[in-house]
Amino acid sequence: MSSVSVHPPILLLEPSSLTASIIVSTARQLNLPTVRQVSSVRTAQQHLLEQGFSGVIVSLDEANEVVTLLEQVRDARFAVDAQVPVAVTTAQVDASTAVKMKALQVRRVLLKPFKVREVIATIALLKDT
């Protein structure tokens, strides 16, 4: 059985369709777990209600809504495990954001623009934890 079929997919919340398509296609080409892309917090909430994911990668472009989403994940309000590994992407991180991400048990922060190899390493990290 391939690793793709063994692991549940990874949910990617990324408003930029270009960035999302690069991440999704790279994961597919390298036989990493399937990455399901959504472009809004509302759609992410719907997916998280319906199924489990082996990891979640979220863009902090809509920071307040994303923090609320991650709080809901950690409060076990979705079908996904409350301890699901989480990574975030952002253009910058200030001290208060870093404290929030630590409190929400974010495993990795990818600073935009990031390299494809950083995304691959992040997907592998989420898959293996």
HELIX and SHEET records of a PDB file:
HELIX    1   1 SER A    3  VAL A    6  1                                   4    
HELIX    2   2 SER A   17  GLN A   29  1                                  13    
HELIX    3   3 VAL A   41  GLU A   50  1                                  10    
HELIX    4   4 LEU A   60  GLU A   62  5                                   3    
HELIX    5   5 ALA A   63  ARG A   74  1                                  12    
HELIX    6   6 ALA A   95  ALA A  103  1                                   9    
HELIX    7   7 VAL A  116  ASP A  128  1                                  13    
SHEET    1   A 5 VAL A  35  VAL A  38  0                                        
SHEET    2   A 5 ILE A  10  LEU A  13  1                                        
SHEET    3   A 5 GLY A  55  SER A  59  1                                        
SHEET    4   A 5 VAL A  86  THR A  90  1                                        
SHEET    5   A 5 VAL A 106  LEU A 111  1                                        
END                                                                             
